[in-house]
């Protein structure tokens, strides 16, 4: 069996990879279900009487589809970084983690939640009924998205708060014991994130 490159002999790399690889599937898989939600809204909106409302909902789907393509590109980079043959360091792993979680949180989740909240304020009782998904109103789904988004932020924050080198690619210096404590905190918080993910999944199942 070939040995890992010397730069990957740092035990901090393995434990960082392990925890991020537990979080990434929850992020990427959540957007599969979110895409289904926006697709459902797009189909249901054809029954709405107001063209502006139909157009707004169609725009949400198109915007989400484009953003998902960008997320997939980030995922390809991630696959390279996480290959055991790739020479990397803790700083790079955290930089990619921050990039992906920021994009998911700020560009995808927060924008979607804000847009749906705005649309929901304009809906008539009839519109609300038309746009129900599995008997859930748009407000219900916004609440589920918010809880998932908040839990994602709380789970990722301990890793995101680790000070990184943003100017150079030089590795960070952090005691292994401190890193393990941070990861223990993330593991505890991830339990709630998993629950919120399951709630999100139920919307379209």
Secondary structure as UniProt FT lines:
FT   HELIX           6..9
FT   HELIX           11..44
FT   HELIX           45..47
FT   HELIX           51..81
FT   TURN            84..85
FT   HELIX           90..102
FT   HELIX           103..110
FT   HELIX           111..120
FT   TURN            121..122
FT   HELIX           125..130
FT   TURN            134..135
FT   HELIX           138..160
FT   HELIX           176..202
FT   TURN            203..204
//
